Amino acid sequence: MLQELIYTGLGASVIIRKKIAKEVKSLQKNKKLKKKDAKLFLESLEKKGKNEDKRIKKHFKKLIRETIDDLGLVSKKDLKKLEKKIKNVEDKDKVNQENVYDEIKEEKIDIEEIK
């Protein structure tokens, strides 16, 4: 449904853009609109379109983030943080295991010296 809505919006914008360009050319041809003004008008429309595109993308990202939060899903960022924490714990555990091994090794040597 979302994809259909996006395609419909894009299709409508293409049709409108073509009709506006056609109308602007007609006005230019009939000397009702100067070429410079037509160019400024089309550039203005393009700028507004780009701004609207940014606004819509920002809005969709916000909606998606809220949906992810509502569903309790983790983001890539959250997953990376978790992986980093796990690696740190594993590294500390490895160091602790090595220290324990060294202590056991030293105790064996001390016990053998006593015998």
Rosetta blueprint (number, residue, H / E / L):
1 M L
2 L H
3 Q H
4 E H
5 L H
6 I H
7 Y H
8 T H
9 G H
10 L H
11 G H
12 A H
13 S H
14 V H
15 I H
16 I H
17 R H
18 K H
19 K H
20 I H
21 A H
22 K H
23 E H
24 V H
25 K H
26 S H
27 L H
28 Q H
29 K H
30 N L
31 K L
32 K L
33 L L
34 K L
35 K H
36 K H
37 D H
38 A H
39 K H
40 L H
41 F H
42 L H
43 E H
44 S H
45 L H
46 E H
47 K H
48 K H
49 G H
50 K H
51 N H
52 E H
53 D H
54 K H
55 R H
56 I H
57 K H
58 K H
59 H H
60 F H
61 K H
62 K H
63 L H
64 I H
65 R H
66 E H
67 T H
68 I H
69 D H
70 D H
71 L H
72 G L
73 L L
74 V L
75 S L
76 K H
77 K H
78 D H
79 L H
80 K H
81 K H
82 L H
83 E H
84 K H
85 K H
86 I H
87 K H
88 N H
89 V H
90 E H
91 D H
92 K H
93 D H
94 K H
95 V H
96 N H
97 Q H
98 E H
99 N H
100 V H
101 Y H
102 D H
103 E H
104 I H
105 K H
106 E H
107 E H
108 K H
109 I H
110 D H
111 I H
112 E H
113 E H
114 I H
115 K L
